[in-house]
Amino acid sequence: GMLPDPKNTPIIVSWAIAQVVTTGAG
């Protein structure tokens, strides 16, 4: 996939991605 490995992703990046996905899905 296009996304980096979650193990190597800083927590703030994971949070930011979750926010974008939640906003897009909403």
N, CA, C and O atoms as a CHARMM CRD file, in Angstrom:
* protein
*
  104
    1    1 GLY  N      0.82000  -1.21200   0.00000 PROA 1      0.00000
    2    1 GLY  CA     0.00000   0.00000   0.00000 PROA 1      0.00000
    3    1 GLY  C      0.85200   1.25800   0.00000 PROA 1      0.00000
    4    1 GLY  O      2.08000   1.21000   0.05800 PROA 1      0.00000
    5    2 MET  N      0.16500   2.37100  -0.06600 PROA 2      0.00000
    6    2 MET  CA     0.83800   3.66500  -0.10300 PROA 2      0.00000
    7    2 MET  C      1.27600   4.10600   1.27900 PROA 2      0.00000
    8    2 MET  O      2.22500   4.87800   1.41900 PROA 2      0.00000
    9    3 LEU  N      0.58000   3.61400   2.31100 PROA 3      0.00000
   10    3 LEU  CA     0.87500   4.05700   3.67300 PROA 3      0.00000
   11    3 LEU  C      2.14800   3.41100   4.19500 PROA 3      0.00000
   12    3 LEU  O      2.45900   2.27200   3.84900 PROA 3      0.00000
   13    4 PRO  N      2.89100   4.14500   5.03500 PROA 4      0.00000
   14    4 PRO  CA     4.09300   3.58600   5.64800 PROA 4      0.00000
   15    4 PRO  C      3.72700   2.52700   6.68100 PROA 4      0.00000
   16    4 PRO  O      2.57000   2.41700   7.08600 PROA 4      0.00000
   17    5 ASP  N      4.72000   1.75100   7.10400 PROA 5      0.00000
   18    5 ASP  CA     4.50100   0.70800   8.10500 PROA 5      0.00000
   19    5 ASP  C      4.08600   1.34700   9.42700 PROA 5      0.00000
   20    5 ASP  O      4.81300   2.19500   9.94500 PROA 5      0.00000
   21    6 PRO  N      2.93600   0.96400   9.99000 PROA 6      0.00000
   22    6 PRO  CA     2.46100   1.56200  11.24900 PROA 6      0.00000
   23    6 PRO  C      3.51500   1.53000  12.34600 PROA 6      0.00000
   24    6 PRO  O      3.56600   2.43900  13.17500 PROA 6      0.00000
   25    7 LYS  N      4.36100   0.49600  12.36600 PROA 7      0.00000
   26    7 LYS  CA     5.39700   0.39300  13.39400 PROA 7      0.00000
   27    7 LYS  C      6.41500   1.51800  13.26400 PROA 7      0.00000
   28    7 LYS  O      7.07300   1.89000  14.23700 PROA 7      0.00000
   29    8 ASN  N      6.53900   2.05700  12.05400 PROA 8      0.00000
   30    8 ASN  CA     7.53200   3.09300  11.80600 PROA 8      0.00000
   31    8 ASN  C      6.89700   4.47800  11.71900 PROA 8      0.00000
   32    8 ASN  O      7.58600   5.46400  11.45900 PROA 8      0.00000
   33    9 THR  N      5.57900   4.55500  11.93800 PROA 9      0.00000
   34    9 THR  CA     4.87700   5.82200  11.81500 PROA 9      0.00000
   35    9 THR  C      4.78100   6.51200  13.17100 PROA 9      0.00000
   36    9 THR  O      4.28100   5.92500  14.13000 PROA 9      0.00000
   37   10 PRO  N      5.25300   7.74800  13.25700 PROA 10     0.00000
   38   10 PRO  CA     5.11800   8.50500  14.50600 PROA 10     0.00000
   39   10 PRO  C      3.65200   8.59900  14.91500 PROA 10     0.00000
   40   10 PRO  O      2.76300   8.65000  14.06500 PROA 10     0.00000
   41   11 ILE  N      3.40900   8.62100  16.21900 PROA 11     0.00000
   42   11 ILE  CA     2.03200   8.61500  16.72600 PROA 11     0.00000
   43   11 ILE  C      1.23400   9.79800  16.20500 PROA 11     0.00000
   44   11 ILE  O      0.04500   9.65400  15.92000 PROA 11     0.00000
   45   12 ILE  N      1.84900  10.95000  16.07300 PROA 12     0.00000
   46   12 ILE  CA     1.12600  12.13700  15.59700 PROA 12     0.00000
   47   12 ILE  C      0.69100  11.95300  14.15200 PROA 12     0.00000
   48   12 ILE  O     -0.36400  12.44900  13.75500 PROA 12     0.00000
   49   13 VAL  N      1.49200  11.24500  13.36100 PROA 13     0.00000
   50   13 VAL  CA     1.11700  10.98600  11.97000 PROA 13     0.00000
   51   13 VAL  C     -0.06800  10.03100  11.92800 PROA 13     0.00000
   52   13 VAL  O     -1.00600  10.23200  11.15600 PROA 13     0.00000
   53   14 SER  N     -0.02600   8.99500  12.75800 PROA 14     0.00000
   54   14 SER  CA    -1.14700   8.05300  12.83000 PROA 14     0.00000
   55   14 SER  C     -2.42000   8.78100  13.24400 PROA 14     0.00000
   56   14 SER  O     -3.49700   8.51900  12.70800 PROA 14     0.00000
   57   15 TRP  N     -2.28900   9.69700  14.20200 PROA 15     0.00000
   58   15 TRP  CA    -3.43200  10.47300  14.67000 PROA 15     0.00000
   59   15 TRP  C     -3.97100  11.35500  13.54700 PROA 15     0.00000
   60   15 TRP  O     -5.18000  11.44500  13.33400 PROA 15     0.00000
   61   16 ALA  N     -3.05000  12.00300  12.83500 PROA 16     0.00000
   62   16 ALA  CA    -3.45400  12.89800  11.74900 PROA 16     0.00000
   63   16 ALA  C     -4.18100  12.11600  10.65600 PROA 16     0.00000
   64   16 ALA  O     -5.19800  12.57400  10.13500 PROA 16     0.00000
   65   17 ILE  N     -3.66300  10.94500  10.31100 PROA 17     0.00000
   66   17 ILE  CA    -4.31200  10.10900   9.29700 PROA 17     0.00000
   67   17 ILE  C     -5.71100   9.71500   9.76500 PROA 17     0.00000
   68   17 ILE  O     -6.66200   9.74700   8.98500 PROA 17     0.00000
   69   18 ALA  N     -5.83300   9.34500  11.03400 PROA 18     0.00000
   70   18 ALA  CA    -7.13500   8.95900  11.58200 PROA 18     0.00000
   71   18 ALA  C     -8.11700  10.12400  11.51000 PROA 18     0.00000
   72   18 ALA  O     -9.29200   9.92700  11.20200 PROA 18     0.00000
   73   19 GLN  N     -7.64200  11.33500  11.79300 PROA 19     0.00000
   74   19 GLN  CA    -8.49900  12.51200  11.73700 PROA 19     0.00000
   75   19 GLN  C     -8.99300  12.73800  10.31000 PROA 19     0.00000
   76   19 GLN  O    -10.17200  13.02100  10.09400 PROA 19     0.00000
   77   20 VAL  N     -8.09400  12.61400   9.34500 PROA 20     0.00000
   78   20 VAL  CA    -8.46600  12.83200   7.94600 PROA 20     0.00000
   79   20 VAL  C     -9.46600  11.78000   7.48700 PROA 20     0.00000
   80   20 VAL  O    -10.44600  12.09900   6.81200 PROA 20     0.00000
   81   21 VAL  N     -9.21800  10.52500   7.85400 PROA 21     0.00000
   82   21 VAL  CA   -10.12000   9.44000   7.46500 PROA 21     0.00000
   83   21 VAL  C    -11.49200   9.64000   8.10000 PROA 21     0.00000
   84   21 VAL  O    -12.52000   9.46400   7.44600 PROA 21     0.00000
   85   22 THR  N    -11.49900  10.01200   9.38400 PROA 22     0.00000
   86   22 THR  CA   -12.76700  10.22700  10.08700 PROA 22     0.00000
   87   22 THR  C    -13.53400  11.38800   9.45500 PROA 22     0.00000
   88   22 THR  O    -14.74600  11.29600   9.25600 PROA 22     0.00000
   89   23 THR  N    -12.84000  12.46700   9.14300 PROA 23     0.00000
   90   23 THR  CA   -13.47900  13.63300   8.53200 PROA 23     0.00000
   91   23 THR  C    -14.01400  13.27700   7.14300 PROA 23     0.00000
   92   23 THR  O    -15.12400  13.66800   6.78100 PROA 23     0.00000
   93   24 GLY  N    -13.22900  12.54300   6.37800 PROA 24     0.00000
   94   24 GLY  CA   -13.63900  12.16400   5.03300 PROA 24     0.00000
   95   24 GLY  C    -14.82500  11.21400   5.05800 PROA 24     0.00000
   96   24 GLY  O    -15.71000  11.29200   4.20600 PROA 24     0.00000
   97   25 ALA  N    -14.83900  10.31300   6.04200 PROA 25     0.00000
   98   25 ALA  CA   -15.90700   9.32900   6.14100 PROA 25     0.00000
   99   25 ALA  C    -17.19200   9.97200   6.67300 PROA 25     0.00000
  100   25 ALA  O    -18.29400   9.50800   6.38000 PROA 25     0.00000
  101   26 GLY  N    -17.03800  11.03400   7.44900 PROA 26     0.00000
  102   26 GLY  CA   -18.18000  11.68200   8.07000 PROA 26     0.00000
  103   26 GLY  C    -18.97900  12.49000   7.06800 PROA 26     0.00000
  104   26 GLY  O    -19.98200  13.10400   7.43000 PROA 26     0.00000
